[in-house]
Amino acid sequence: MEIMVVVVIIGLLAAASLPAYRLITLRSKAASVVNDLRTFSTVFIAYSIQNGRYPDDGDPQVVPPQVAGQLPGNFSQRTPIGGVYKWNFDTPADGIPAKAAIIIQAAPGNPILDDLDQLEAIDKQMDDGNLTTGNLQLGSTNSLVFIIEK
């Protein structure tokens, strides 16, 4: 009987801690993505200021040659929320008009988390908390678009 009481208590404690664990995980991933986007955008903006234009449009996970060696290596790796980073210049960014943007998009075998709370947490840290307005928006294929310049 005592063992059953202990097991029930442990189960209740575990159930009570799950929401807190989810919130901590959500905030951690959001902070990591925010840090990545700010670091990457700083490199692209600095290049633009020095050269009078942004680097050429790129493929997913491919560092544009103009900023090779300046971007951290995680640009070409999986993002903390799934998907991959992509530099976007002078073309609509997943249906969103932008001159310069960084996109987090799904890749084969590497989908983006479809957790709206996660995406809104990122937006709250970087922008206005609304995924349909501001500089961080949800694209037409559910990619996350960080607009550097409209």
Salt bridges, closest charged atoms under 4 A:
ASP56 OD1 - ARG53 NH1 3.13
ASP57 OD1 - LYS86 NZ 3.39
ASP115 OD2 - ARG22 NH2 2.83
ASP117 OD2 - ARG22 NH2 3.53
GLU149 OE2 - LYS99 NZ 3.73
